[in-house]
């Protein structure tokens, strides 16, 4: 009839695109929300757990550089660092992770979402899909984070130097680039070990977490549901840490000070693992496992909790 408002028509293609956006979270707004959630999860995690990362690195470097300080246990390491270097020594090398953790976790979660949609092809998401998506997101993350890791490990390896007396992050990075360059012999040294560490960890972590999540009992209690999610995140992070630690040890050796200054002993992830195994035994590949578990077990719970909570909040607040 005349005067009636024009009818709004929607094509089948528009309907399909709208359904896909709602189902798979591929709208630009949703992507941005995932980036923000992932970055926030990383920032919270690094601020809480960095001291254990410093302790882990100190253990892993033992055997590669002979000096007067040898840590006998986790407690001995903590007390020795506190006594000789001060409380702030536990935050040595924190600036590179802070600079990197936000984009790093944003990349991790953002690309995990993209890869799982790619591998599932709109169908059922199986444990294999989650694991492959985790592996690929970890490899992507490793490329982004490696230069920051090189600087962090060198700063963390400096013993008997108080935090206030250390070079700044940018000064250390500039020195590496000037003396060794931008490639895999310079600021990107240890890239293969970093790719192995992050690829394996994310493959196991995301594979276990998302495969177990559907089995959480239904409950009206937010606290109970949250406890189950934290427990799964803790378990997934712990198992992933046990499996990937040989790559972590190799990365620390490659990126840290070499036993003989001016001579490169450690290069290549698997080559380094073989040297460590031959010279120090199989157990040496698991140096730093206790502080790593104490850090990355809870980190697995913290990251996923922050990401899920913030992601759901943003999706509801800004649909």
C-alpha positions as CSV (number, residue, x, y, z in Angstrom):
1,X,0.0,0.0,0.0
2,X,1.1,3.6,-0.6
3,X,2.7,5.1,2.5
4,X,3.8,1.8,3.8
5,X,7.6,1.6,4.7
6,X,9.6,-0.3,2.1
7,X,10.2,-4.0,2.9
8,X,13.7,-4.9,3.9
9,X,15.0,-7.8,1.9
10,X,17.9,-10.0,2.9
11,X,19.7,-12.2,0.4
12,X,20.6,-15.8,1.3
13,X,24.3,-14.9,1.1
14,X,23.8,-12.2,3.8
15,X,21.9,-14.6,6.0
16,X,24.6,-17.2,5.7
17,X,27.3,-14.6,6.4
18,X,25.4,-13.4,9.5
19,X,25.0,-17.0,10.8
20,X,28.7,-17.7,10.2
21,X,29.7,-14.6,12.0
22,X,27.5,-15.4,15.0
23,X,28.6,-19.0,15.1
24,X,32.3,-18.7,14.5
25,X,33.1,-15.2,15.8
26,X,34.7,-13.9,12.6
27,X,33.3,-10.4,12.7
28,X,36.0,-7.7,13.0
29,X,34.5,-6.6,16.4
30,X,34.7,-10.2,17.7
31,X,38.3,-10.5,16.5
32,X,39.2,-7.3,18.3
33,X,37.6,-8.6,21.4
34,X,39.7,-11.8,21.2
35,X,42.8,-9.7,20.7
36,X,42.1,-7.6,23.8
37,X,41.2,-10.6,25.9
38,X,44.3,-12.5,24.9
39,X,46.6,-9.6,25.6
40,X,45.0,-8.9,29.0
41,X,45.4,-12.6,29.9
42,X,49.1,-12.4,29.1
43,X,49.7,-9.2,31.0
44,X,48.1,-10.6,34.2
45,X,50.0,-13.9,33.9
46,X,53.4,-12.3,33.5
47,X,53.0,-9.9,36.3
48,X,52.1,-12.7,38.7
49,X,54.5,-15.5,37.6
50,X,57.7,-13.8,36.3
51,X,59.8,-14.5,39.4
52,X,59.5,-18.3,38.8
53,X,60.6,-17.8,35.3
54,X,63.8,-16.1,36.5
55,X,64.5,-19.0,38.9
56,X,63.8,-21.6,36.1
57,X,66.3,-19.8,33.7
58,X,69.0,-19.8,36.4
59,X,68.7,-23.6,36.9
60,X,68.7,-24.2,33.1
61,X,71.8,-22.2,32.6
62,X,73.8,-24.2,35.1
63,X,76.2,-26.5,33.4
64,X,76.6,-24.1,30.4
65,X,78.5,-21.4,32.3
66,X,80.8,-22.3,35.2
67,X,80.9,-19.8,37.9
68,X,81.0,-19.6,41.7
69,X,77.2,-19.7,42.1
70,X,75.6,-23.2,41.8
71,X,72.0,-23.7,43.0
72,X,71.3,-26.9,44.8
73,X,67.5,-26.6,45.1
74,X,64.6,-24.3,44.5
75,X,64.8,-22.9,48.1
76,X,68.6,-22.4,47.8
77,X,68.2,-20.5,44.5
78,X,65.5,-18.2,46.0
79,X,67.5,-17.5,49.2
80,X,70.8,-17.0,47.4
81,X,69.3,-14.6,44.8
82,X,67.5,-12.7,47.6
83,X,70.6,-12.4,49.7
84,X,73.1,-11.5,47.0
85,X,71.0,-9.6,44.5
86,X,68.0,-8.3,46.4
87,X,64.2,-8.8,46.1
88,X,64.0,-7.1,42.8
89,X,66.3,-9.6,41.2
90,X,63.3,-11.9,40.8
91,X,62.0,-9.3,38.3
92,X,65.1,-9.2,36.2
93,X,64.3,-9.3,32.5
94,X,60.6,-8.5,33.1
95,X,60.4,-5.6,30.8
96,X,60.9,-7.6,27.6
97,X,58.0,-10.0,28.6
98,X,55.8,-7.1,29.5
99,X,56.4,-5.6,26.1
100,X,56.0,-8.9,24.4
101,X,53.4,-10.7,26.6
102,X,50.5,-8.6,25.5
103,X,51.0,-9.0,21.8
104,X,52.2,-12.6,22.3
105,X,49.1,-13.8,24.1
106,X,46.9,-11.7,21.8
107,X,48.6,-13.5,18.9
108,X,48.3,-16.9,20.6
109,X,44.5,-16.8,21.3
110,X,43.6,-14.8,18.2
111,X,45.3,-17.3,15.9
112,X,44.1,-20.3,17.8
113,X,40.5,-19.1,17.1
114,X,41.4,-18.6,13.5
115,X,43.2,-21.9,13.0
116,X,40.5,-24.0,14.7
117,X,37.9,-22.6,12.4
118,X,40.2,-23.2,9.5
119,X,40.9,-26.9,10.4
120,X,37.3,-27.7,11.4
121,X,35.9,-26.3,8.1
122,X,32.7,-25.3,9.9
123,X,32.3,-28.9,11.1
124,X,32.9,-30.6,14.5
125,X,35.9,-29.5,16.5
126,X,37.7,-32.6,17.6
127,X,40.8,-33.0,19.8
128,X,42.9,-33.2,16.7
129,X,41.5,-29.9,15.5
130,X,42.3,-28.3,18.8
131,X,45.8,-29.7,18.9
132,X,46.6,-28.7,15.3
133,X,45.3,-25.2,16.0
134,X,47.3,-25.0,19.2
135,X,50.5,-26.1,17.3
136,X,50.1,-23.5,14.6
137,X,49.2,-20.7,17.0
138,X,52.3,-21.7,19.0
139,X,54.6,-21.5,16.0
140,X,53.1,-18.1,15.1
141,X,53.6,-17.0,18.6
142,X,57.2,-18.2,18.6
143,X,58.2,-16.1,15.6
144,X,56.8,-13.0,17.3
145,X,58.3,-13.6,20.7
146,X,61.8,-14.9,19.9
147,X,63.7,-11.5,19.9
148,X,62.2,-10.6,23.2
149,X,63.2,-14.0,24.6
150,X,66.8,-13.5,23.6
151,X,67.1,-10.3,25.5
152,X,65.2,-11.7,28.5
153,X,67.4,-14.7,28.9
154,X,70.6,-12.6,28.7
155,X,69.2,-10.2,31.4
156,X,68.1,-13.1,33.6
157,X,71.5,-14.8,33.4
158,X,73.4,-11.9,34.9
159,X,74.3,-13.0,38.5
160,X,75.5,-10.8,41.3
161,X,74.1,-7.7,39.5
162,X,71.3,-5.8,41.2
163,X,68.4,-4.9,39.0
164,X,69.1,-1.2,39.3
165,X,72.6,-1.7,37.9
166,X,71.6,-3.7,34.9
167,X,71.5,-2.4,31.3
168,X,68.1,-1.4,30.1
169,X,66.2,-3.7,27.9
170,X,66.7,-1.4,24.9
171,X,70.4,-1.0,25.5
172,X,70.8,-4.8,25.7
173,X,68.8,-5.3,22.5
174,X,70.8,-2.6,20.7
175,X,74.1,-4.1,21.8
176,X,73.0,-7.5,20.5
177,X,71.9,-6.1,17.1
178,X,75.1,-4.0,16.7
179,X,77.4,-6.9,17.6
180,X,75.6,-9.9,16.2
181,X,72.9,-8.6,13.8
182,X,69.2,-9.4,13.3
183,X,69.4,-13.0,12.1
184,X,69.5,-16.3,13.9
185,X,73.1,-15.7,15.0
186,X,72.0,-12.4,16.6
187,X,68.7,-11.1,18.1
188,X,66.9,-14.1,16.7
189,X,69.3,-16.7,18.0
190,X,67.4,-19.8,19.3
191,X,64.5,-19.5,16.9
192,X,64.1,-23.2,16.3
193,X,64.1,-23.9,20.0
194,X,61.6,-21.2,20.6
195,X,59.3,-22.6,17.9
196,X,59.6,-26.1,19.4
197,X,58.9,-24.8,22.9
198,X,55.8,-22.8,22.0
199,X,54.5,-25.1,19.3
200,X,54.6,-28.2,21.5
201,X,53.3,-26.4,24.6
202,X,50.3,-24.9,22.8
203,X,49.5,-28.1,21.0
204,X,49.3,-30.0,24.3
205,X,47.7,-27.2,26.3
206,X,44.8,-26.3,23.9
207,X,44.3,-29.9,22.9
208,X,43.7,-31.0,26.5
209,X,41.8,-28.0,27.7
210,X,39.2,-27.7,25.0
211,X,38.8,-31.5,24.8
212,X,38.1,-31.7,28.5
213,X,36.0,-28.6,28.8
214,X,32.8,-30.1,27.5
215,X,32.9,-32.7,30.3
216,X,32.6,-30.1,33.0
217,X,29.5,-30.9,35.0
218,X,26.6,-28.5,34.6
219,X,26.2,-26.3,37.7
220,X,24.3,-23.2,38.7
221,X,27.3,-22.3,40.9
222,X,29.7,-19.9,39.2
223,X,32.4,-20.8,41.7
224,X,32.1,-24.5,41.0
225,X,32.2,-24.0,37.3
226,X,35.2,-21.7,37.6
227,X,37.0,-24.2,39.9
228,X,36.6,-26.9,37.2
229,X,38.0,-24.6,34.5
230,X,40.9,-23.6,36.6
231,X,41.7,-27.2,37.5
232,X,41.6,-28.2,33.8
233,X,43.8,-25.2,32.9
234,X,46.3,-26.2,35.7
235,X,46.4,-29.8,34.5
236,X,46.8,-28.9,30.8
237,X,49.5,-26.3,31.5
238,X,51.4,-28.8,33.8
239,X,51.4,-31.6,31.3
240,X,52.4,-29.3,28.4
241,X,55.3,-28.1,30.5
242,X,56.6,-31.6,31.2
243,X,56.5,-32.5,27.6
244,X,58.1,-29.3,26.1
245,X,60.8,-28.6,28.7
246,X,63.7,-30.1,26.7
247,X,63.1,-27.4,24.1
248,X,63.0,-24.8,26.9
249,X,66.4,-26.0,28.3
250,X,67.9,-25.9,24.8
251,X,66.5,-22.4,24.2
252,X,68.1,-21.1,27.4
253,X,71.5,-22.6,26.5
254,X,71.4,-21.2,22.9
255,X,70.2,-17.8,23.9
256,X,72.2,-17.4,27.1
257,X,76.0,-16.8,27.6
258,X,78.1,-19.5,25.8
259,X,80.6,-21.5,28.0
260,X,83.6,-20.0,26.1
261,X,83.1,-16.3,25.2
262,X,83.4,-15.8,21.5
263,X,82.8,-19.5,20.7
264,X,79.3,-20.8,19.8
265,X,78.8,-24.2,21.4
266,X,75.0,-24.4,21.4
267,X,73.1,-23.9,18.2
268,X,70.0,-25.6,16.8
269,X,67.4,-27.1,19.2
270,X,68.0,-30.8,18.6
271,X,71.8,-30.4,18.3
272,X,71.8,-28.6,21.6
273,X,69.7,-31.3,23.2
274,X,72.1,-34.0,22.0
275,X,75.1,-32.1,23.4
276,X,73.4,-31.7,26.8
277,X,72.4,-35.4,26.8
278,X,75.9,-36.6,26.0
279,X,77.7,-34.3,28.4
280,X,75.3,-34.0,31.4
281,X,72.8,-36.9,31.0
282,X,69.1,-37.3,30.3
283,X,68.0,-35.5,33.5
284,X,69.8,-32.3,32.4
285,X,67.1,-31.9,29.7
286,X,64.6,-31.4,32.6
287,X,66.6,-28.8,34.5
288,X,64.3,-26.1,35.9
289,X,61.2,-28.4,35.8
290,X,60.0,-27.6,39.3
291,X,59.9,-23.8,38.9
292,X,58.6,-24.2,35.4
293,X,55.7,-26.3,36.7
294,X,55.1,-23.9,39.5
295,X,54.9,-21.1,37.0
296,X,53.3,-22.6,33.9
297,X,50.8,-24.9,35.7
298,X,49.1,-21.9,37.4
299,X,49.7,-19.8,34.3
300,X,47.6,-22.3,32.2
301,X,44.8,-21.8,34.7
302,X,45.2,-18.0,34.9
303,X,45.4,-17.3,31.2
304,X,42.4,-19.3,30.1
305,X,40.3,-18.0,33.0
306,X,41.1,-14.4,32.2
307,X,40.7,-14.9,28.5
308,X,37.4,-16.8,28.7
309,X,35.9,-14.4,31.3
310,X,36.9,-11.2,29.5
311,X,36.0,-12.6,26.1
312,X,32.5,-13.5,27.2
313,X,32.1,-10.2,29.0
314,X,33.1,-8.2,25.9
315,X,30.9,-10.4,23.7
316,X,27.9,-9.7,26.0
317,X,28.7,-6.0,26.6
318,X,29.4,-5.2,22.9
319,X,27.4,-7.8,20.8
